[in-house]
């Protein structure tokens, strides 16, 4: 049926499909139920309901309530308010380059309108939380290219040193009703005074960074706090003068007074325009009071440290901390140098993750491989470092997780210790002639972990891998997994603070990495395999990254798509979603349901206090703290459900993969034993469990289970296996034990994974067992690139920046979902199969450095 938007037959129309319930047959006369609707199936093009032409745009800072210090000015600006997309745009040309500024409404702190002073113009002042996104387009040669992301192009980085912009508008120009979109919109009666300002940052790199003038020697921690105040808009940069520095000089003022005052200043609600006056008032109060107010000291648990962080955007730099961070081998080995370490992240102007399109244009015939100025800014920062006072922070290392977060570690060298010295301490990397593997080696020392105990070289053994050749393909059943004695496991568990002994640990030991599972029959503390070895190292401390424990299970968009294509009915997913929502809603008022939800849907470490309160008969809808926390958990899970399609599966777990060292399991079998089981939530499958012989609180599963590596894309990644009861494996709890027999390792069948710490979706929900199975894809390891010289830090820095461009996991998942919905054969289609192959390459990019942008299918 078509409905026209006007009376003309050839006019635009909306098209609808009729369902049987909409049509009635009355004596051969067809009656159709129809109604008017304003819904457009095809979205209308974006429209800009309000524009401003020939505007004067000024960047700068408010230095008082009605004084604006101008750092940079541009005339002839065209502005647009996009109320649908909640964006504000400015367009202008500068030195033969076209620029576009984009400001999200969420990035706007305040908007104030100031009247004219008897002149023909008025001022609209917009205070920002960050900087606008900058786009540029070079038109000097007459060609017009697409918009590409840019950086601050103004002298001395004036945009980066500005926290407000001022629009000079014709007095007769009628503004839209801004109060409808901006809560903090205000029309002032006072006039705004414009004054000529000057840059205040002393940095030739990222801005703003300030250093004290000659004659002042401030401690690093105080200088760091001062920069925090400026960068977060707590005080205007021009207000930091000699008088201010005198008031934060420990030679003149007690250091504890300075630190407390600066911390208090950081947490003020509004910007402090007169910090000198404010500090004097604070110090006078401290002098007359009996004691200095103190913040509650937080005693950190073992393995936690205070670390300072830096975030760099295309236009600004922000200091944070010190904040609590899980330690790593390097931080533990150099505790006296903790102030010389810096965690540096590269983020978007809105502090989101920088996407690849911000660093490199999409491939085309005219811009193949063209890098943006954002790419150049990141490379420049890595190579030139960051200077804060008398410290120069230089690139140190990164881990695989850091690469995905676009972050690195930097270190400020001191006499006797440099970044190169620390890398030399990490291990012997001279035999590694592959940049990706070199980075993987560095990552073992800077990945977050917990130190447990030392294990001497005479207390370990190297055992052979379990390998098989099939049809010219080599498979390693024991890839990344070894063994740990029961004695050492107990000692490690105690060191970790666990009230149980985990069955498996993901570890770092010297140059070895992977998983070690408990073997009650082993008398050797550690049994490691060649597949776990990465490089030579003298370090004998055993560090633990993760360990097997209860982890709740959730469906996600990728697993739902595959299960649906393999025959699981949509009604099953809808039912599980309703049940999850009902449980979340019930936990806000029902104490028993709240205990069930906290027990089964959340990890132990974040819910212990709340569960203790419920046991003590506190009511979830009456006790304020309990109610607030439950509402926060409730909102968090609903957000995950809405935006990530995460549906709670009570009959399932996320589990670490391990190997059957007893050689009992046959191909197609697994062993599963869980430590936490709610018969109320899992009554459908309670008949599948028997009580463990080793612990009456544990349950052994028998029956069919569906297993997949997290976020699979290929239909063959979903494996249906049979869980069996093996008494010799009853010591293995909360992990999935795979066989070492068969034509191919089951982990390899699922997304080409291994046993070095990969987590698996495991469910024994009968309704989620797919009736169809597909042959698993053959995952062939990507070839590595060998170089003819020692890996240089310059190459590591380029690897990191290129990784930001080549990190296409999210793009591939999204495109896969689109094809799975629109093409006839869905996940079985050629397009989805090719995307699954690319995904397996992309997920291992940190190990191989293979460039997906060069793949012909990906270009399409």
N, C-alpha and C positions, 0 to 999 in steps of 0.2 A: 504494500500500500504506500502511496506517496501523498505527501501533504505539501502544498505550495506555500511559500511565504508571502505571496501576493496573488492577485486575481489573474495573472497571465499564465497561460498554459506552459509557456517555455521558461517560466521563472524558476528560481532555486526551490528545491523540495527536500523534505526529509523522508527517508525510506524506512519502513518498519516491517518486521515479520509478524505474521499472525499465528497464534497457537490455537489448538482445537477449542480451548475454553473461550476464545474470543468470537467464535462463529456459531450461530444458531441456525438450524434448518427448520423453517416454519412453512409447511406446505410448499416445498420447493422454492420458497423465497429465502434468500440468504440475508440474514441480519448480522451486521458486523458491529461489535462494540468498539467505538472510536472516541477519542478525546483529544482536545488540544494540549499541546505540550511545547514548552520552550527549550526542550533538550535538543542540543545539536550533537548528532552522532559524530560528525567530523568537527573537531574544534575550530572555532573561528581564528583567523590570524590575529597575532598580538596587535593590540592597538594602544596608542599612547594618547590618553585623553587630555593631557595637558603638556604644553611645550612652552619654552622660554627662548626667545631669540635675542642675539646681540647682548649677552650677559657678560659682566665683568666678574671673573672668578679669582679669588684671592685665597691662598693658603697661609696659615699662620697659627697663632695661639692667643687665647684670651689671657691677658696678664692682670686683669681685674674684671669686675663685673661688667664694665662698659668700656673697656679698652682692648682693642684687638691689634696685636703685633703682626704685621704683614711680612712674610718671608718670600713670597713669590706671587706674581700677578699675571693673568692672561686675559686679554680682551677678545671680543668677538666670539664668545662661547655660545653654543646652542645646547639647551638643556631639555630633558624629557623626564616626566614622572610616569613610570609604568606601574599603575596601581594594581594591575592583575598579577604581575610577577614580583611586586614589591621591590622594585629597583628604581634607582635614580641614575640617569645617564647624563654625561656631558661630552660634547664633541667639539673639537677645535683643531686647527692646523698650527704647527710650530716647527720652524726650520725645515720645511718641505716634508714633514712627517705628519700624518693625520693621527690624532689621539682620541681614544674613547676612555672615559672614566666610568666605572660601574660601582655604585654604592648600594649595598643591601640595606633595606630598612632596619634589619636587625643590628646593623653595624652603626646605627645612628643613636647617639645618646640623647641629644636635645636638639630642638629646632626653635629658634627665637627670631621674631620679626621686630626690627628696630625702625622707627620712623625717620623720615628725612629731616634735615636741618634747614628747612626753608628752601631746599634744592629740589631738583626734579627726580631724585632717586631715593630708594629705600634699601635697607640691608636685611638679607635673610641669612642668619648665622646658623650653621649646622656643625654641632660638636660630634666628633666621631670616636668610636671605640678603637678604630684601627686606621688603615689607609684604604683608599679606593683601589679596586682592581684596575690596572692600567693595561690598555690594549693599544697597539700601534700598527700603522700601515704606511709603508714607504711608497710615496708617489712621485719621487724625484725623477724617475726615468719614464714617466708617463703611463706605466703599467699599474694596474690595481690588483693587489694581492689580498688574501683574506686577512682578517684581524689576527694578530699574534700577540701573545702576552708580553708585556714589557715591564720595566723596572723604573725606578725614580730617575728621571732624565734631567732634573733641575740642578742648577749649580749648588754644590755642597749638600745635595740631598735634602732640599727644602721641604719636599712633600713628606719625607720620612721624619722630619723634625717638627711637623705640624700636627696638631690634634683638633683642628677645626678648619672649616672653609667658610668664606663669606661671599655671598652673591650680591652684587650691586644690581638692582633692578629698577626699571622705570617706575616712578611713583604711581603712574596711572595703570600699571599692570595689575590685573586682578588675579590673585593667587587662588588655588583650589582650597577646599576646606581641609586643611592639613590636620586639624584636630581629630578628624575621623580616623586617620591612619597613625598619628603620632601622639601618644599619650602625653608626652612632655612638651608638646607645642605650646608656645607662649608668645603673646604680643606685648612687647614692652612699651612703656611710655617714655622711658629714658632713651637718650640718643647714644649711638655707638661711635666711639672715637677710634679712627684708624691711625696707626702710627707705624713708621718705618722700622722694621726689625732687622736683625742680623742672625745668621746661623750660630748656634751655641755648641754644636757637637764638635768634638776635637778629632773624631775618627775619620780616616780616609777610606775606610771600608763601610761596613753596616752602620747606620745611624738610627737613633741618637746614642752616642756614648760620650760621657763627660769625664774629664780628669781634673784634679785640683790644680789651681795655678801654681806657679813657682813659689816656693817658700812653705808649702803645705805638704806634709807626708802623712797621708791617711792610710790606716790599715785596709787591707783588701776587702774584708767583710763589710766595713762601713762604706767604702766606695761602691761596692756592689749594691748595697741597699739604696744609696743615693741614685744610682742609675735606674734601679727598679722604680723609684718614685717618679722619675721623669718619664720613663718609657710607658708607664701605665697611667699617665695623666693625673697623678696625685698632686704634683706641683708643676707649674709652668717652667720650662727650661730657662727662660730669661731671668727668672727669680733666683737662680742659683748663682750667687755672687760671692765676693770675698767675705762679706759679713756672714753669709751662710756657712762657708767653709770654716770660719773661726769657731762657729758654734758646734761643729762636728769634729773638731780637732781634739783627740785624746790628750794632747799636751795641755789643753786649756780646760776641758770638761771631762768629767768621769766617763769612762767608756761605757759603763752599764747604763748611765743616764742617756747617753747618745743612742745606744742600740734600742733601748725601750722607747724613746721618743720617736725614732725613725719607724719602728714597727707600728706604733700607734698612728703615726701620720699616714702610713700606707693604708690603714684600714678606715680612714675617715670617709664619710659618705660623699662629700663633695671635694672638689679641687681646692687646695689651700693656696691662695694667691699671695699671701704674705708669710712664707715659711719662717723667715727670720723672727718676726714678731711672735709667731706661734711657738717656736722653739724656746724663746726667752720666757714666755709664760709657763711653759712646761717645766723648765729648769727651776724657775722660781717656786713652782708648786712642789718640786722634789726637795728643794732646800728647806721648805717650811714643814713638810710632812715628816712623820716619825720614821717612816720606812718607804723605800721605793716599791711601788706595786710590781709584782712579778707575775709573769705568765706561768701557767702550770708546766713544770718540766716533764717531758715525756721520755720515759726510759724505754729505749729501743730493745726489741728482742734480738737474740743472736742472729746474725746474718743480715741485719738491716743497718743502713748507714744514711747519713745526711749528705745529699749531693745537690750541687747547684746546676740549674738547667738554663739553656738559652734556646729561644725560638727565633728563627730568622725568616722573615717574609720577603717578598720581592721588593719591599720599600722600607721596612723597619726591622728593628731587632728588639727583643724583649728578654729581660732577665727574670728568672724565677728561683725561689728557694732561699736557703737550702730546704729541700724536701726529702721525705723518707723514700729510700730506694733499696731494693734487694741488692746485696753486694755481689761482686764477682771475684775471680781469682786475683785480678790486678789490684782492685781496691783493698782486698784483704792483705796483699803482700806489701802495700805501700800506705799503711794507715796514716802515717805522719804527713803524707802529701795529699790528703783528701781535698784540700783547698786548691790544689793544682790540677784537679780533674774537672772537666766540664762536659755535660751531656748536651749536645747541640742537635737541634731538629730543624729541618727546613719545611715550612708550612705555607699555606695559602694566606692571603690577607685576612681572611676570616678565621685563621688558626685551624682550618681543616687541612686534610692531607693534600699535598700538591699532586695534581694529576699529570699524566704524561703529556697531555696536550699543552700544558703550561711550559714545557721545556722543549718540545719539538713539534713542528707542524705536521699535520696528517700528510701521508705520502701522496705525492702527485707528480706530474711531469715537470712542474715548474719549481717545486720546492723540496725535492728529494733530499732527505736528511738535514733539512735546515733547522738549526738550533736557535732558540729564542734567547733574549737577553737574560731571562730567568736562569737558563742553563749556565750562561757565562757568569752570572752572579754567584751561583753555587760553587762552580769550579774555582772562581777567584777567592771565595771565602775559605775553601779547603786548603788552597795553596798558600794564601797569605796569612791565614790564621786570624785570630781575634785578639786585640790588645785591650786589656783592662788595667789601667794603672801601670805598674811596672811588670805585669805578667803578660807574656805573649803565648796564647794558647795555640798549639799546632795539632794537626791531625795525628791521632794515635791509632785507632782501630775501629772496627765495626763488627757486629755479628749479623747473622742471617735475619734475625728478628728486627734488629736495628735497621737493616736495609729496607725491610718492608715498611717500617715506620718512618723512613727517610731521616734517620738520625745516626750520629757518629759520636765517638768519644774523642775529646781533645785533651791535651796535656800541656801545662806551662813548664817548660824546662827550667831547672835550677842547677847550680854548680854540682856536678857529680851525678846528675840524673837527667836524661833526655828521653823524648818519646822513642827514639831509636834504641836506647838502652832497655827500655821496658819491653819493646818487641823482641829484643835479643833474649831477654829473660824468659819470655813466653815459651820459646822452644826453638828448635833448629829447623828452619824452613828452606834451607839451601837446596834440598833435593826437589822442592816443589817448583815446577816451571809452568804452572798454570795459574792465572790470576784468580779465577773463581775458587780453586782449591786453596790458594794462599789465603784468601779472605776467610774461607771456611776454617782454616787453621787458626787465624787470629781470633775468630769468633769464639773458640773454645775458652779463651781466657777472659773475654769481656761479656760473655752471656751471663745472665743472672742465675746465680746458683747459691747453694748453701754448703759450706765446708763442714765435713763431718770428722773424719779421722785420717791418720796417715797409714798407708799400707806399703810396707817395704817391698823392694823389687824381688826379694827372696820369698815373699808371701803370695806372689801371683804366678800364674802359669798361662801360657799361650796355647790354646787348643785349636785343632783344625776346624775349618768351616765345613759345613755339610752342603756339598755341591752336586749337581747332576747335569748331564748334557742330554738334551732332547731335541732332535730335529735341527741340529746345528745351532741350537740356542743353549746358552749356559744359564743355569738358575742357582741361586744361593739361598737355601732354606734358612740359614742362620745369619742372614745379612744384618749385621748391627746388634746382635744379641749375644750375651755371655752368661756367666753364672756367678753367684755370690754364695758364700757359705752361710749357714743359719746363724752361726756365732757372730760373724761380721754384720749380718743383716740386723740382728738385735742391737748391736752397738750403734749402728747407723741410725736406727729408728729412735733410740734414746737421744742421740745427739740432735735429731730433727724435732724432738718434742712430741713424737707420735705416741698415742696410747695403745697402739697396736703395731705389729711388725708387718710392713708392706711386703707383698710377694715379689714386687719388681721395682727397680729404681732406674731412672734415666740419669746417667752419670757422665762426668768428665774426670778422667784420670790420666795425668801426664798428656801424652799425645793420643790417647784412646777416647772414644766417645760412643755412646749407644745405651743399651739397656742390659742390666744384669738381673736375672731372676734367681730366686732362692732355690738352692739345691740342698735338701737335708742330708744327702749322702756325700756331699763334698767336704773334704778336709782342707782344701786350699781356699784361702780367703777370697781371691778373685780369679776367675777363669775367663780370660779375654780371647777374642778371635781376631784374625788378620783383618776381617771386614770392618772391625772397629778402630783399626789403627789409622792415624792421619799424619803424624809427624813425630820426630824424636823430642823427648822432653825429660828433664831430670826431676820434675815435680812428682812427689809421691802422695800428695794430699788428694783424698777422694771427695769430689764435689758432687752434689746431687741437684739436678735441675727439676725433677718431678718424680713422683712415686705413685704406685697403683693405689687407688682408693675409690670410694663411692663417687660417681659423677652422674648426675641425672641425664636423661636422654631426650632429645628433641628432634622432631622432623624438621627439615628445612626445605627451601624451595627446590633444590636440586634433587634431593631424595624423593620428595613428593612427585616430581615430574617423572622420574624413572619408575617408581613403583606404580604410578598411574598407567604408564605405557606398558608395564609388565602384567597388567591385569587387576591390580587392586582398585576396587570401586571408589568413586569419589565420595560416596556416602560414608565410607570409613574415615576419611580425613575430616569430613564435616562433623562426624560424631566425636572424634577425638578432640577437635577444636572446641565443641560445645562443652565437653567434659572438663577440659582444661580451664575454660572461662568460668564455668560453674564453681570449680574448686578455688580459683583465685577470688571470686566474689564471696564465697562462703568463708574464707579465712579471715575476712575483715570483721566478722561478727561471731562466728562459731569457734570456740576454743579448740575443740577436738579436730575440726577440719583445718584449723590454722596449724596445729601440730603436724598433721598429715602432710600439708602442703610444704611446710618448712623442712620436714624430714625427707621428702621425696623429690622436691622441685629445685632445691637450692643446695649449694655446697655447705659442708659442715662449718668451715671457718668463718662464714659470715652470718650464721644463724644461731650459734650456740647460746648467746645471751638471751635471744628472743624465746628460744625453746625452754630455757630455764625459767623465764618469767611465766610462760604458759603453764609449766609444771607446777609452779607456785601459785596457780589459780588467779593470775592477773587476767583481766578480761580484755580481749582485743579491741573492743569498741568503747572501752572506758579508761584504760590507763593511757595517758597522753603519749609517752615515748613509744610504747608498744604499738599503739594505733598508728602513729606517724610512720614508724619503720615498716609496718605491714602494708600501709598504703603506698609507700615508696617501692616495695617489692612488687606489689600488685601493678603499679603503673609501669614499672620496668618490664615485667613479663608481657603486659599488654602491648607495649611498644615493640618488643621483639616479635610478638605475634603479628602485629600490623605491618611492620616494615621489613621484617626478615623471614616471615612465615614460619616462625619457630613454634611448633605445636608439641606440647609435653606428651611423652609416651611413658606411662607408668611401667609398662612391661618392656623395659629396655634400659640400657646403660651406654655411656661412652666408656670405652675400655682401652687400656694399653695392650698392645700385642706382645705375646711371648711365644717361646718355642717349647714343644714337648721334648724334653731331654731324655725321657724314658723310652722313647720310640714305641709307645703304645698306640697312639692315635693313628688311624688309617686316613688315607686321602678322602676328603669329604666330611671328616669329623672334626669337632673342636671340643674343648673342655671349658665349662663355664661354672663358676661358683661366685655367688654374690653375698655381700655382708649385710645388706639392708633390704628388707622385703616387707611391703605392706599388703596384707591379704585383703584389706578393704579396697585398696586401689587396684589390686592385681588379681581379683578373685577369679577372673576368667582363666588364668594360667596357673593357679595354685597347685593343680594336680601334676604339674610338670616338675615339681621340686621335691627333693628329699633332703633331710637334715644331714649336714656334713658330719663325718666321723671325727674330724679334727676339732670342730667347734660347733656346738649346738645352735649358735646364733647365725651360722652360715648355711646357705642352701645351695645344693648342687642341682643344676638344670639338666633335664633330659628331654630331647625332642627337637623339632625343626626350629632353626633360627635364621634370621636374615642379617647379613653382615655387609657393611660397606665402609670404605674409608670416608671420612667426613667430606661432604660436598662432592660427590661423584658426578660425572657427566656421561660416561659411556654406559649403555644398558647392561653390558657384561660386568660392570664394576659391582653390581649388586649380586652377592652370592648367597644361595640358600644352602646351609650346611646342617649337619646333625650333631647336636650336643649329646655327648655320652658321659657316663659316670666312670671315671678312672680313679680307683682308690689311691693309686700311687701319686696322683696329682692333687690330692685334697689340701695340700699346703698352698696351692695357688688360688688366691682370692682376688676378686675385682679386676681380673684381667682375662683376656681371651687367649687361650692356649691353642696354637696351630700345630698341625702335624709336621714332621720332617720327612714324611713319605709322600710318594705320588709323582705324577708327571710334571707338576709345577707348584710352587708355593702359593698357597691361598692369598697371602698378603700381596704378592705380585699380581695375582689375578684381579685384585681390587685396586685399580688406579695405579698399578705399578709400584705399590708401596713396599716398605720393608719393616724391620723390627727394631729400628734404632730410636723409637720413641713415638711412632705414628699412633694416632688414636682412631678407634673404630666405632662406628654406629652398630650396636648390637641390639636386636629386638626379638623377643619370643612371642610377640603379639600375633595370635593366629590370623587375625584379619589383615595384618601387614605382610604376611608371607606371600610373595607374588606367585601366581600359578604358572607364569612363564619364566624361562631362563634363557639367557643369550650367551653365546660363546664369549668369554672374556677377550678383550683386545690384547694384542701382543705389544707390550711396552718395551721398546728398544732404547737403551740408554743413549743419550746424545753424545756424540764425540766431543772430547775436550780439545781446547786449543793450547798447544805447547809452544813456548817461546824459547829462544836460544840464549837467554840471559836471565840473571836473577830478577825476580819480580821487584819493581820499584814502587815506592809510595805514590808517585805520580800516576802509575797505572792503576793502583788501588783506588785512588780518588776518582779517576775516570770511570772505573768499574761501578763505583757507588752512584755517580751521577747518571751513568747510562742505565743503571738498574731502575732509576726513577722513571726513565722513559719506557723501558721494556717491561715494567710491572703491569701486565695486562690481564691478571687473573679476574678482576671484577668485570672488565669489558667482555672477556670470553664467556663468563657465566651468564651475563645479561643477554648477549647475542644468542647463546645457546637456548636460553629460555624463550626468546622471541621465535626462533626457528622451530623449537619443539611445539609451539602453539599454532604456528601458521602453515607449515608445510604438511603435505598429506601423510607422510610416513613418520612424522614427529621425531622422536629421539632415534629412530632407526634410519632416518634420512641421511643422505650423503653429507649434507651440510653439518648436521649435528655430530656425526661420526668424525668428520674432519676437525671440528671444534674440540671434541674430546681429545683427539691426538695432540692438538696444539696446547690444550690445557695441561696435559701431562708433561709437556716440554716446559711450559711457563712456570709450573709449580716447582720445578727443579732448576729454574734459572740460576739461583744463587750458587748451585754446584757446577753448572755447565757454561753459563754466560752465553747461551745460544740466543740469537736475535730473532724473535718472532716477526719483527717488522719486515724481515726479508722474505717471509713465507708468502708465496703467491696467493694462497687462499685467504690469509689474514688481510692482505692488501684489499681484496675484494670487499 
